[in-house]
Amino acid sequence: MKIVDVKTFVVGNPPPHFGGRYFIFLKLTTDSGIEGVGEVYAATFGPHIIAKMIEDVCVRHVIGSDPFKIERLWRRVYGAGYTLRPDISVMGVLSGIEMACWDIIGKEVDKPVYELLGGQVHDRLRTYTYLYPKDDEDAAAFYGDPDRSAERALEYVSQGFTALKFDPAGPYSVFDPHQPSLDDIARSVAFVKKIRAAVGNRADLLFGTHGQFTTAGAIRLARQLEPYDPLWFEEPTPPENTQEMARVARQTTIPIATGERLTTKYEFARVLEDQAASILQLALGRCGGILEAKKIAGMAETYYAQIAPHLYCGPIEGAANIQISTCSPNFLILESIQQWGGFHADILKKPIQWQDGYVIPPRGPGLGVELDEAVALAHPYTEEKLHLEMVEEPIR
């Protein structure tokens, strides 16, 4: 079996853009007609540039190759151009390609990917969602209102969610880290206090930040949040310096979570070795793909750390997250975009199954989902903005 073709899709995610402004999908086709899909979580360049990168990598390393030879493909792309080091854009491209190869492999042997990586461990997967505004709400007003967030949290709990994430600590900048202001701390405490009062012990609280604080500032904030017992404090400091994040971990009782911006086993190994976090938020469209994620999860087991796959893109990465979660003994929780409805359902021929707070792993072969190409082609991304953008001035 050989891969003979690649096709890319840069898909605009309609308002309210939950999961990002666009999704980058790819499809590989073999000489036997089997197709596999993948998703790339790369945001440092415009998505159409990323699509060209996918095509370039495929011409150089993928077309004519055997999709079963994952390790050989991975090393050739990882080391291309005299690199052999984590590169967030190249690893995003490789992640999507590798994901599509696993989809092909599963379809060829008529098995879900999780059955090929140790077999099913979990019959259902606990999920969490961000606190999102309703369609008719003013988003800016919602995200600044702790009372409305507490009401929304209660609505999600009534749907079956047992964990909720929110990030009220203020803006993040390319000039970070910065010291949180007293207003940042007071607002964060108000959100956590009111949401905890609303949901009681029915839901874990996941406190999100975006690596925007200094070590000292993150410790100050963490100590104010501890009375409300969040399940995690996400990216309290930038992910580039794991030793500083480890200082935060040693100074708080709140578990530290990180990983959305990390790639490969090598970067995650530093997190574990430095004891910077006990919850790894690997994103399978960026971390190096499904097999690399399995290696990361295995390393984490030796430190009694858990995985909580991150999702802020489309449902193909979501499907890969589901596969690795299903076969990992140290799985903790899975990020969902609400109940996988809206455009995350429309772009698939059959939506991801969510029931009473849990995803039910698919029984179908490969990733267990099929991209609706007609829908993808009907929603081209034509804007210039990146998937996510930070403030480009210092936070005062």
C-alpha positions as CSV (number, residue, x, y, z in Angstrom):
1,M,0.0,0.0,0.0
2,K,1.3,3.5,-1.0
3,I,0.0,7.0,-0.4
4,V,-0.7,8.6,-3.8
5,D,-2.4,11.9,-3.1
6,V,-3.0,14.7,-0.6
7,K,-5.8,17.3,-0.5
8,T,-6.1,20.2,2.0
9,F,-9.1,22.1,3.3
10,V,-8.9,25.5,5.0
11,V,-12.3,25.8,6.5
12,G,-13.8,29.0,8.0
13,N,-15.5,28.3,11.3
14,P,-18.8,30.3,11.3
15,P,-19.7,32.6,14.1
16,P,-19.5,32.3,17.1
17,H,-16.2,30.7,16.1
18,F,-16.0,28.4,19.1
19,G,-12.8,26.4,18.5
20,G,-11.1,29.1,16.5
21,R,-11.5,31.1,13.4
22,Y,-10.7,28.2,11.0
23,F,-9.8,24.6,10.8
24,I,-7.0,23.0,8.7
25,F,-7.9,19.5,7.4
26,L,-6.1,17.2,5.1
27,K,-6.9,14.0,3.3
28,L,-4.5,11.3,2.2
29,T,-5.5,8.7,-0.4
30,T,-3.8,5.3,-1.0
31,D,-3.3,3.4,-4.3
32,S,-6.1,1.1,-3.0
33,G,-8.5,3.9,-2.6
34,I,-8.5,4.1,1.2
35,E,-8.8,7.7,2.5
36,G,-7.6,9.0,5.8
37,V,-8.2,12.5,7.3
38,G,-6.2,14.6,9.7
39,E,-6.2,18.0,11.3
40,V,-3.4,20.5,11.8
41,Y,-3.3,22.7,14.8
42,A,-0.7,25.3,13.7
43,A,-1.3,29.0,14.2
44,T,2.0,30.8,13.6
45,F,1.4,31.4,9.9
46,G,-1.7,32.0,7.9
47,P,-3.7,28.8,7.3
48,H,-3.2,28.9,3.5
49,I,0.6,29.0,4.1
50,I,0.1,26.0,6.4
51,A,-1.8,24.2,3.6
52,K,1.2,24.8,1.3
53,M,3.5,23.4,4.0
54,I,1.4,20.3,4.2
55,E,1.6,19.8,0.4
56,D,5.4,20.4,0.5
57,V,6.0,17.9,3.3
58,C,3.8,15.4,1.5
59,V,5.6,15.7,-1.8
60,R,9.0,15.3,-0.1
61,H,8.2,12.6,2.4
62,V,4.7,11.1,2.2
63,I,3.6,10.5,-1.4
64,G,4.8,7.0,-2.4
65,S,5.3,6.0,1.2
66,D,3.6,3.2,3.2
67,P,1.2,4.6,5.7
68,F,1.9,1.7,8.1
69,K,5.5,2.9,8.5
70,I,4.7,5.6,11.0
71,E,8.0,5.8,12.8
72,R,10.0,6.0,9.5
73,L,7.7,8.8,8.3
74,W,7.9,10.6,11.6
75,R,11.7,10.7,11.8
76,R,12.0,11.8,8.2
77,V,9.8,14.8,8.7
78,Y,11.2,15.6,12.2
79,G,14.7,15.6,10.9
80,A,14.1,17.3,7.6
81,G,16.3,20.2,6.7
82,Y,18.9,19.4,9.4
83,T,16.6,20.0,12.3
84,L,15.9,17.1,14.8
85,R,14.2,19.5,17.3
86,P,10.7,20.5,18.2
87,D,9.2,23.0,15.7
88,I,5.6,24.0,16.5
89,S,4.6,24.6,12.8
90,V,6.3,21.5,11.3
91,M,5.1,19.4,14.2
92,G,1.5,20.6,13.5
93,V,1.8,19.6,9.9
94,L,3.3,16.2,10.9
95,S,0.6,15.6,13.5
96,G,-2.1,16.0,10.9
97,I,-0.4,13.8,8.4
98,E,0.4,11.1,11.0
99,M,-3.2,11.3,12.1
100,A,-4.4,10.6,8.6
101,C,-2.1,7.6,8.3
102,W,-3.6,6.1,11.4
103,D,-7.0,6.7,9.9
104,I,-5.9,4.7,6.9
105,I,-4.4,1.9,8.9
106,G,-7.5,1.5,11.0
107,K,-9.7,1.3,7.9
108,E,-7.4,-1.2,6.3
109,V,-7.6,-3.6,9.2
110,D,-11.2,-2.6,10.1
111,K,-10.3,-1.5,13.7
112,P,-10.6,1.7,15.7
113,V,-7.1,3.3,16.2
114,Y,-7.4,2.7,20.0
115,E,-7.6,-1.0,19.4
116,L,-4.2,-0.8,17.7
117,L,-2.5,1.0,20.6
118,G,-3.2,-1.3,23.5
119,G,-6.9,-1.6,23.2
120,Q,-9.9,0.0,24.8
121,V,-9.5,0.9,28.5
122,H,-12.4,3.4,28.9
123,D,-16.0,2.7,27.8
124,R,-16.8,6.4,28.1
125,L,-14.7,9.5,28.4
126,R,-15.5,12.3,30.9
127,T,-15.6,15.7,29.2
128,Y,-15.5,19.4,30.1
129,T,-16.4,22.5,28.2
130,Y,-15.5,26.2,28.4
131,L,-18.2,28.5,29.7
132,Y,-19.5,29.9,26.4
133,P,-22.1,32.6,25.9
134,K,-25.4,31.7,24.3
135,D,-25.8,32.7,20.7
136,D,-27.9,35.8,21.4
137,E,-25.6,37.1,24.2
138,D,-23.0,39.8,23.9
139,A,-19.7,37.8,24.3
140,A,-17.7,40.6,25.8
141,A,-20.3,41.3,28.4
142,F,-20.6,37.6,29.2
143,Y,-16.9,37.0,29.7
144,G,-16.7,39.9,32.1
145,D,-19.7,38.9,34.3
146,P,-19.1,36.4,37.1
147,D,-22.8,36.2,37.9
148,R,-23.7,35.3,34.3
149,S,-20.9,32.8,34.2
150,A,-22.2,31.2,37.4
151,E,-25.7,30.9,35.8
152,R,-24.2,29.4,32.6
153,A,-22.1,26.9,34.7
154,L,-25.3,25.7,36.3
155,E,-26.9,25.3,32.9
156,Y,-24.0,23.1,31.7
157,V,-24.1,21.0,34.9
158,S,-27.8,20.4,34.2
159,Q,-26.8,19.0,30.8
160,G,-24.4,16.5,32.4
161,F,-21.0,18.2,32.5
162,T,-19.0,17.6,35.7
163,A,-16.2,20.0,34.9
164,L,-16.1,23.5,33.5
165,K,-13.3,25.8,32.3
166,F,-13.1,29.6,32.3
167,D,-10.3,32.2,32.1
168,P,-11.2,35.5,33.8
169,A,-7.7,36.6,34.7
170,G,-7.5,39.3,32.0
171,P,-5.7,39.7,28.6
172,Y,-2.5,38.1,27.5
173,S,0.2,39.7,25.4
174,V,3.3,39.0,23.3
175,F,5.2,40.8,26.0
176,D,4.1,38.4,28.8
177,P,4.7,37.3,31.5
178,H,3.4,40.2,33.6
179,Q,2.4,40.6,37.2
180,P,-1.4,40.3,37.7
181,S,-3.0,43.5,38.9
182,L,-5.2,43.6,42.0
183,D,-8.2,43.9,39.7
184,D,-7.1,40.7,37.9
185,I,-6.8,38.8,41.2
186,A,-10.1,40.2,42.5
187,R,-12.0,39.4,39.3
188,S,-10.5,35.8,39.2
189,V,-11.5,35.2,42.8
190,A,-15.0,36.5,42.1
191,F,-15.5,34.1,39.2
192,V,-14.2,31.1,41.1
193,K,-16.2,31.9,44.2
194,K,-19.5,32.5,42.4
195,I,-19.2,29.5,40.1
196,R,-18.3,27.2,43.0
197,A,-21.3,28.5,45.0
198,A,-23.5,27.8,42.0
199,V,-22.4,24.3,41.2
200,G,-21.3,23.1,44.6
201,N,-19.5,19.8,44.4
202,R,-21.3,18.7,41.2
203,A,-18.5,20.0,39.0
204,D,-14.8,20.5,39.0
205,L,-13.5,24.0,38.2
206,L,-10.7,24.4,35.7
207,F,-9.0,27.7,36.0
208,G,-7.5,28.7,32.7
209,T,-4.8,31.2,32.0
210,H,-2.6,31.6,29.0
211,G,0.9,31.6,30.4
212,Q,0.6,35.4,31.0
213,F,1.9,35.7,34.5
214,T,5.3,35.8,36.2
215,T,6.2,33.1,38.6
216,A,5.6,35.4,41.6
217,G,2.4,36.7,40.2
218,A,1.0,33.2,39.5
219,I,1.8,32.1,43.0
220,R,0.0,35.2,44.4
221,L,-3.1,34.3,42.3
222,A,-3.0,30.6,43.1
223,R,-3.1,31.2,46.8
224,Q,-6.2,33.3,46.5
225,L,-7.9,30.6,44.5
226,E,-7.0,27.6,46.7
227,P,-10.0,27.9,49.1
228,Y,-12.3,27.0,46.1
229,D,-10.4,23.8,45.2
230,P,-10.0,24.1,41.4
231,L,-9.0,20.8,39.7
232,W,-6.3,22.7,37.9
233,F,-4.5,25.9,37.2
234,E,-3.7,25.9,33.5
235,E,-0.4,27.4,32.1
236,P,0.2,29.7,35.1
237,T,3.5,30.8,33.5
238,P,4.7,30.6,29.9
239,P,5.4,27.0,28.8
240,E,9.0,27.8,27.6
241,N,10.6,27.6,31.1
242,T,9.4,24.5,32.9
243,Q,11.6,25.1,36.0
244,E,9.7,28.4,36.7
245,M,6.4,26.6,36.2
246,A,7.7,24.0,38.7
247,R,8.2,26.7,41.3
248,V,4.5,27.6,41.0
249,A,3.6,23.9,41.4
250,R,5.6,23.6,44.6
251,Q,3.9,26.7,46.1
252,T,0.3,25.8,45.5
253,T,-2.1,22.9,46.3
254,I,-3.8,23.4,43.0
255,P,-2.6,20.8,40.4
256,I,-0.8,22.5,37.4
257,A,-1.9,21.7,33.9
258,T,0.0,22.5,30.7
259,G,0.7,21.2,27.2
260,E,-1.4,22.9,24.6
261,R,1.6,24.7,23.1
262,L,4.1,21.9,23.6
263,T,5.3,19.4,20.9
264,T,7.0,16.0,21.0
265,K,8.0,13.7,23.8
266,Y,11.1,15.8,24.4
267,E,9.2,19.0,25.5
268,F,6.8,17.0,27.6
269,A,9.7,15.1,29.2
270,R,11.0,18.4,30.6
271,V,7.6,19.1,32.2
272,L,7.6,15.7,33.9
273,E,11.3,15.8,34.9
274,D,11.0,19.2,36.4
275,Q,7.7,18.3,38.1
276,A,6.2,21.4,36.5
277,A,2.7,19.9,36.0
278,S,0.8,16.7,36.9
279,I,-1.8,17.1,34.1
280,L,-0.7,17.1,30.5
281,Q,-2.9,18.9,28.0
282,L,-1.5,17.4,24.8
283,A,-3.2,18.6,21.6
284,L,-3.0,15.8,19.0
285,G,-3.0,18.2,16.1
286,R,0.2,19.7,17.4
287,C,2.1,17.4,19.8
288,G,3.4,15.1,17.1
289,G,0.4,12.9,16.3
290,I,-1.2,9.8,17.8
291,L,1.8,7.6,18.3
292,E,3.8,10.4,19.8
293,A,0.8,11.1,22.1
294,K,0.8,7.5,23.2
295,K,4.5,7.8,24.1
296,I,3.9,11.0,26.1
297,A,1.0,9.3,27.9
298,G,3.3,6.4,28.7
299,M,6.0,8.7,30.1
300,A,3.4,10.5,32.2
301,E,2.3,7.2,33.8
302,T,5.7,6.8,35.3
303,Y,5.3,10.1,37.2
304,Y,1.6,9.3,38.1
305,A,0.7,12.2,35.9
306,Q,-2.5,12.2,33.8
307,I,-3.5,13.3,30.4
308,A,-6.3,15.8,29.5
309,P,-6.2,16.3,25.7
310,H,-6.8,19.9,24.8
311,L,-9.1,21.0,22.0
312,Y,-9.4,24.5,20.5
313,C,-9.9,23.5,16.8
314,G,-12.0,21.2,14.8
315,P,-13.6,17.7,15.3
316,I,-10.9,15.8,13.5
317,E,-8.3,16.6,16.1
318,G,-11.1,16.0,18.6
319,A,-11.5,12.5,17.1
320,A,-7.8,11.8,17.5
321,N,-8.0,13.0,21.1
322,I,-10.8,10.5,21.7
323,Q,-8.7,7.7,20.3
324,I,-5.7,8.3,22.5
325,S,-7.9,8.9,25.6
326,T,-9.8,5.6,25.1
327,C,-6.6,3.5,25.2
328,S,-4.7,5.5,27.9
329,P,-4.9,4.2,31.5
330,N,-4.0,7.6,32.9
331,F,-6.7,9.5,31.0
332,L,-8.3,12.2,33.2
333,I,-10.7,14.3,31.1
334,L,-11.3,15.4,27.6
335,E,-12.0,18.9,26.3
336,S,-15.3,19.3,24.3
337,I,-16.7,22.2,22.5
338,Q,-19.9,22.1,24.4
339,Q,-21.7,18.9,23.3
340,W,-19.9,18.6,19.9
341,G,-22.9,20.3,18.2
342,G,-23.0,23.3,15.8
343,F,-20.4,23.4,13.1
344,H,-18.4,20.7,14.8
345,A,-21.3,18.4,14.0
346,D,-22.1,19.9,10.6
347,I,-18.6,19.3,9.2
348,L,-18.8,15.6,9.9
349,K,-21.0,13.1,8.2
350,K,-21.9,11.7,11.6
351,P,-21.3,13.7,14.8
352,I,-19.2,12.7,17.7
353,Q,-21.4,10.9,20.3
354,W,-21.8,12.8,23.5
355,Q,-24.1,11.6,26.3
356,D,-24.7,12.9,29.8
357,G,-21.3,14.5,30.2
358,Y,-19.3,11.8,28.4
359,V,-18.1,11.0,24.9
360,I,-18.8,7.5,23.8
361,P,-15.8,6.1,21.9
362,P,-16.7,5.2,18.3
363,R,-16.7,1.6,17.1
364,G,-16.0,2.4,13.5
365,P,-12.5,1.9,11.9
366,G,-9.7,4.4,12.0
367,L,-10.6,7.7,13.7
368,G,-14.2,6.8,13.6
369,V,-15.3,10.0,11.9
370,E,-15.8,11.1,8.3
371,L,-15.2,14.7,7.0
372,D,-18.1,16.1,5.0
373,E,-16.1,17.6,2.1
374,A,-19.0,19.4,0.6
375,V,-19.5,21.3,3.9
376,A,-15.8,22.0,4.1
377,L,-15.6,23.3,0.6
378,A,-18.7,25.5,1.2
379,H,-17.0,27.3,4.0
380,P,-13.6,28.5,2.8
381,Y,-11.6,30.8,5.1
382,T,-11.0,34.1,3.4
383,E,-9.9,36.4,6.2
384,E,-6.4,37.4,7.2
385,K,-6.5,36.8,11.0
386,L,-4.7,33.9,12.6
387,H,-6.4,31.2,14.6
388,L,-5.7,32.9,17.9
389,E,-4.1,36.3,18.4
390,M,-2.5,38.0,21.4
391,V,-2.4,41.6,22.5
392,E,0.6,43.2,20.8
393,E,1.3,45.8,23.4
394,P,2.5,45.3,27.1
395,I,-0.3,44.8,29.6
396,R,-0.3,47.9,31.9
